[in-house]
Amino acid sequence: MKLNSDQLASFLQQNGSKVNSPQVFLLTGDEPYQLMEAADAVRAHAQNNGYSEREVLHADSSFKWGELTGVSSSLSLFSEKKIIDLRIEMKTPGKAGSQAIRDYMDNIPEDKILLIQTPKLVGAARNAAWVKAIDKQGVVIQVWELSAPQTMAWISKKMRQLGMRATPDAVRLLTERVEGNLLAAYQEINKLKLLFQEGGHSQPQSQTTQTETLIDEEQVLAAVSDSSRFSIFDLSNAVMAGDLPRVQHIHHNLKEEGVPIQLILWTLSDLSRQLYNASFQIRNGMTASQVVAKMARPRQRPFQIALTRMQSANWSVILKKNSDIDRLSKGQGEIANKGLGRVWSELLELALMLAGTELMISEAV
């Protein structure tokens, strides 16, 4: 069965609890955000249906396809159901991979869901025997890069989902800025939400209803201006470089300039998530170069420096710190009455943790 990426969520909702619902999903394409969103939807669907274990397989040129057979036939820990997350990192799985996948399709385990992610299949590869086998019994989703009009529609939809309604000029400007990069678009949309919907700036005339915020072209331009003036990305770069004096200097300037706390927390939390996910992928068999290669080229070198440094980080403490600051900034938690000064202090501590202070270096989780 072939589906578009925007059909997947409703398909899973309608078919997720059926006895004969598909147990094999193939995601293919070169647009990373749509692939990530589709994979997250499949994994959430699996967890909601009791597939509590997960095993990640990275199929590169040295991958032994017998591993797929072994995982599919092995008993799960405590007899729990498992999702097999197979990531093919070649243009095609080759003869051995094609046969292994077809063998899997001939005898699909009842206690497994197989999620396959692969680069865009082109030419004859789209009609290969293993793809046809999945199409017959599972779900195949081909992700395409969006045109400019499609990107504008996508941005409008995402903003509505987050409680914002953008003017046509605002959507057009944002589309021009991201140049088809949906991940960058989503980050910009979240920035707008933090700045104009959650109290970063006072915009009483922009409120259309109690739950919907109007975003216009001036606000999009203001968000761009804020990012440049407030140097929140300078903070991220200093953290990745492990430059502790610069981290403290930028933090002080951001505080003096009155940068919205949520905007800084978003920047540090996003970096925390990326470093944690990258560390997890490396612990599950990927190389650092494979992980970093998925990032925008200008960001690869500083991110790799940070990733090397943070392999021994205590991520449970870092992630808890992110959560504590989020609650604190909303007036929640045991120390909520300490005011904004305490929030700024906690933000600095988080930044220094990510920059690699001795406080943070301990045994890996």
C-alpha positions in Angstrom: 0.0 0.0 0.0 1.4 3.4 -1.0 0.6 6.4 1.1 1.6 10.1 1.1 3.4 11.2 4.2 0.4 13.5 5.2 -1.9 10.5 5.1 0.1 8.4 7.5 -1.3 9.8 10.8 -4.9 9.3 9.9 -4.2 5.8 8.5 -2.5 4.8 11.7 -5.4 6.2 13.8 -7.9 4.3 11.7 -6.0 1.0 11.4 -3.7 0.9 14.4 -5.9 -1.3 16.6 -7.0 -3.7 13.9 -5.9 -7.3 14.1 -4.6 -7.3 10.5 -3.0 -3.8 10.6 0.3 -3.5 8.6 3.4 -4.5 10.5 6.0 -3.3 8.0 6.6 0.3 7.0 9.0 1.6 4.3 9.9 5.3 4.4 12.0 6.6 1.5 13.1 10.1 0.4 15.6 12.9 0.8 13.5 15.4 2.8 14.7 14.9 6.4 11.9 16.5 8.4 9.0 14.6 6.7 11.0 11.4 7.1 11.6 12.1 10.8 8.0 13.0 11.3 6.7 9.8 9.6 9.2 7.7 11.5 8.1 9.3 14.8 4.5 8.5 13.9 5.2 4.9 13.3 7.2 4.5 16.5 4.5 6.2 18.5 1.9 3.9 16.9 4.0 0.9 17.8 4.4 2.0 21.4 0.7 2.7 21.8 0.0 -0.9 20.7 2.4 -2.5 23.1 5.6 -2.7 21.1 7.7 -1.5 24.1 11.1 -2.8 23.0 13.1 -1.2 20.1 16.2 -2.4 18.2 18.0 -0.2 15.7 19.9 -1.7 12.8 22.2 0.4 10.6 22.6 -1.3 7.2 25.8 0.1 5.7 28.2 -1.6 3.3 29.6 -3.9 6.1 26.2 -4.9 7.5 25.5 -8.6 7.8 21.9 -9.2 6.7 21.6 -12.2 8.9 21.2 -9.8 11.8 17.7 -8.9 10.5 16.8 -12.6 10.4 18.2 -13.1 13.9 16.3 -10.1 15.4 13.1 -11.1 13.7 13.2 -14.7 15.1 14.6 -13.9 18.6 12.4 -13.8 21.6 11.8 -10.3 23.0 12.9 -9.4 26.5 10.1 -10.4 29.0 8.1 -11.6 26.0 7.3 -8.0 25.0 6.7 -6.9 21.5 9.4 -5.1 19.6 9.9 -2.6 16.8 12.8 -3.2 14.5 14.2 0.1 13.3 16.2 -0.7 10.1 18.1 2.2 8.6 19.5 1.4 5.1 22.4 3.8 4.5 23.1 2.7 0.9 21.2 3.5 -2.3 19.9 -0.1 -2.4 20.1 -3.0 0.1 21.8 -5.1 -2.6 21.1 -8.7 -3.5 21.6 -10.0 0.1 19.5 -7.3 1.6 16.7 -7.7 -0.9 16.5 -11.4 -0.2 16.6 -10.9 3.5 13.7 -8.4 3.4 11.7 -10.7 1.1 12.3 -13.6 3.4 11.0 -11.4 6.3 7.9 -10.5 4.3 7.3 -14.2 3.7 7.1 -14.8 7.4 6.3 -11.6 9.3 6.6 -12.1 13.1 3.5 -11.4 15.0 5.4 -9.7 17.8 7.4 -7.3 15.6 6.9 -4.1 13.6 9.6 -3.4 11.0 10.3 0.2 10.2 12.6 0.6 7.2 14.1 4.0 6.4 16.2 4.5 3.2 17.4 7.3 0.9 15.2 8.1 -2.0 14.7 5.2 -4.3 15.2 6.1 -8.0 14.7 4.3 -11.3 14.5 0.6 -11.2 15.1 0.5 -7.4 11.5 1.8 -6.9 10.2 -1.4 -8.5 12.6 -3.8 -6.9 11.2 -7.1 -5.7 11.7 -6.2 -2.0 9.8 -2.9 -2.4 7.0 -4.7 -4.2 6.8 -7.3 -1.3 6.4 -4.5 1.2 3.9 -2.7 -1.0 1.8 -5.9 -1.1 1.6 -6.5 2.7 2.8 -3.3 4.3 3.0 0.5 3.8 5.3 2.3 1.5 5.7 6.1 1.9 7.7 8.1 -0.7 8.7 11.5 0.7 9.1 14.2 -1.9 10.7 17.6 -1.5 8.0 20.3 -1.5 7.6 23.0 -4.1 7.4 26.7 -3.0 3.6 26.7 -3.0 3.5 23.3 -1.1 6.0 24.7 1.4 3.8 27.7 2.0 0.8 25.4 2.6 2.9 23.3 4.9 4.0 26.3 6.9 0.5 27.6 7.3 -0.7 24.2 8.4 2.1 23.8 11.0 1.4 27.3 12.4 -2.3 26.6 12.7 -1.4 23.4 14.6 0.5 25.5 17.1 -2.2 28.1 17.6 -1.0 30.7 15.1 -2.5 32.2 11.9 -0.1 33.8 9.6 -0.8 36.4 6.9 0.0 35.5 3.3 2.9 37.9 3.3 4.3 36.4 6.5 4.1 32.9 5.1 5.7 34.0 1.9 8.6 35.7 3.7 9.2 32.6 5.9 9.1 30.4 2.9 11.7 32.5 1.1 14.0 32.4 4.2 14.0 28.6 4.7 14.4 27.8 1.0 12.6 24.4 1.2 14.3 23.3 4.4 11.3 22.1 6.4 13.4 21.5 9.6 14.6 25.1 9.5 11.0 26.2 8.9 9.7 24.2 11.9 12.4 25.8 14.1 11.5 29.3 12.8 7.8 28.5 13.5 8.6 27.5 17.1 10.7 30.6 17.5 7.7 32.7 16.5 5.5 30.8 18.9 8.0 31.5 21.8 8.4 35.2 20.9 4.8 36.2 20.2 2.5 33.6 21.6 4.0 32.7 24.9 4.8 36.1 26.3 8.2 36.8 24.7 6.9 40.1 23.4 3.7 41.9 24.2 1.5 42.0 21.1 -2.1 42.6 22.3 -3.4 43.6 18.9 -2.2 40.4 17.4 -4.6 38.2 19.3 -7.5 37.0 17.1 -9.0 34.7 19.7 -8.0 33.4 23.1 -6.2 30.5 21.4 -5.0 31.9 18.1 -2.3 34.4 17.5 -2.0 36.4 14.2 1.6 36.5 12.8 2.3 39.2 10.2 5.3 40.0 8.1 6.7 42.5 10.6 6.8 39.9 13.3 8.6 37.5 11.1 11.2 40.2 10.3 11.4 41.0 14.0 12.1 37.4 14.9 15.0 37.5 12.4 16.2 40.7 13.9 16.0 39.4 17.4 18.1 36.3 16.5 20.8 38.5 15.1 20.9 41.1 17.8 20.5 38.7 20.7 23.1 36.2 19.4 21.2 33.2 20.7 23.0 31.1 18.0 26.3 32.6 19.2 25.5 31.1 22.5 24.8 27.7 20.9 28.1 27.9 18.9 30.1 28.8 22.1 28.5 25.9 23.9 29.4 23.5 21.2 33.0 24.8 21.1 33.3 24.4 24.9 34.4 28.0 25.3 33.3 28.6 28.9 34.3 32.3 29.2 32.5 33.1 26.0 29.4 31.2 27.1 29.3 33.3 30.3 29.9 36.5 28.4 27.1 35.9 25.9 24.8 34.7 28.7 25.4 38.0 30.5 24.7 40.1 27.3 21.5 38.2 26.6 20.3 38.8 30.2 21.1 42.5 30.0 19.3 42.9 26.6 16.2 41.3 28.0 16.1 38.3 25.6 13.0 36.2 26.2 13.9 33.3 28.5 11.9 30.8 26.5 13.9 31.6 23.4 17.2 30.8 25.1 15.7 27.7 26.7 14.5 26.6 23.3 18.0 27.0 21.9 19.7 25.1 24.7 17.0 22.4 24.8 17.2 21.9 21.0 21.0 21.4 21.3 20.5 19.1 24.2 18.1 16.9 22.3 20.4 16.8 19.2 23.4 15.8 21.2 21.5 13.2 23.2 20.0 11.6 20.1 23.4 11.6 18.4 25.0 10.0 21.5 22.2 7.4 21.5 22.8 6.6 17.8 26.5 6.1 18.4 25.9 3.8 21.3 23.7 1.7 19.0 26.3 1.3 16.3 26.5 4.4 14.2 29.8 6.2 13.7 30.1 9.9 14.6 30.8 10.7 11.0 27.5 9.1 10.0 25.6 11.0 12.5 27.2 14.4 11.8 26.8 13.9 8.0 23.1 14.4 8.4 23.5 17.9 9.6 23.9 21.2 7.6 27.6 21.4 6.5 28.4 24.7 8.5 27.2 23.0 11.7 29.0 19.7 11.3 32.5 20.6 12.7 31.3 22.4 15.9 28.7 19.7 16.5 31.3 16.9 16.2 33.5 18.7 18.7 30.6 18.9 21.1 29.6 15.3 20.4 33.1 13.9 21.1 33.2 15.8 24.4 29.7 14.8 25.5 29.9 11.1 24.9 30.5 10.6 28.7 27.9 13.1 29.8 25.2 12.1 32.3 22.2 12.7 30.1 19.6 12.0 32.7 20.9 15.0 34.7 21.0 17.2 31.6 17.5 16.3 30.4 16.1 16.8 33.9 17.8 20.2 34.0 16.0 21.2 30.8 12.7 20.0 32.3 13.3 21.8 35.6 14.1 25.1 33.9 10.9 24.8 31.7 8.8 24.4 34.8 10.6 27.1 36.7 10.1 29.6 33.8 6.4 28.9 34.0 6.3 29.6 37.8 6.1 25.9 38.7 8.3 23.8 41.0 9.7 24.1 44.5 12.0 27.1 43.7 9.5 29.0 41.5 9.3 31.9 44.0 13.0 32.7 43.4 12.1 34.9 40.4 13.7 35.5 37.0 17.2 35.7 38.6 17.0 32.1 39.5 15.9 31.2 36.0 18.8 33.0 34.4 21.2 31.2 36.9 19.8 27.8 35.9 20.1 28.7 32.2 23.8 29.5 32.7 24.3 26.2 34.5 22.7 24.3 31.7 24.8 26.1 29.1 28.0 25.3 31.1 26.9 21.6 31.4 26.6 21.3 27.7 29.9 23.1 27.3 31.5 20.4 29.2 32.2 21.5 32.8 33.5 18.9 35.2 30.1 18.9 36.9 28.7 17.1 33.9 31.3 14.6 33.0 30.5 11.2 34.5 29.6 7.7 33.4 27.3 7.4 30.4 23.7 6.4 31.0 
